[in-house]
């Protein structure tokens, strides 16, 4: 497990160094992409955002009914009326 993880970080540093050499691709460096990939802490914990993902349509990944019911109950409790 440690070897693939080390290789991943090594590749990430190499890719970031390559992108940093080009002024028009510096915005693609990993530290600049964190907000794009993971969002802000405000959006990550916003009940309305989660309601869109876990709501009646959902992601399609949670096909099991109990996951959907738990998600709907959580969203109902968290979204202000």
VENLINMO-V57385 format. One record per pair of residues at least 24 apart in sequence whose ideal C-beta (glycine too) atoms are under 7 Angstrom apart, sorted by the first residue. I is the first residue (numbers start at 0). GAP is how many residues later the second one is. D is the distance in whole Angstrom. If there is no record, write none. Layout:
((I;GAP;D) (I;GAP;D))
This chain:
((46;28;6) (46;31;3) (46;32;5) (47;31;6) (49;25;6) (50;24;4) (50;28;6))
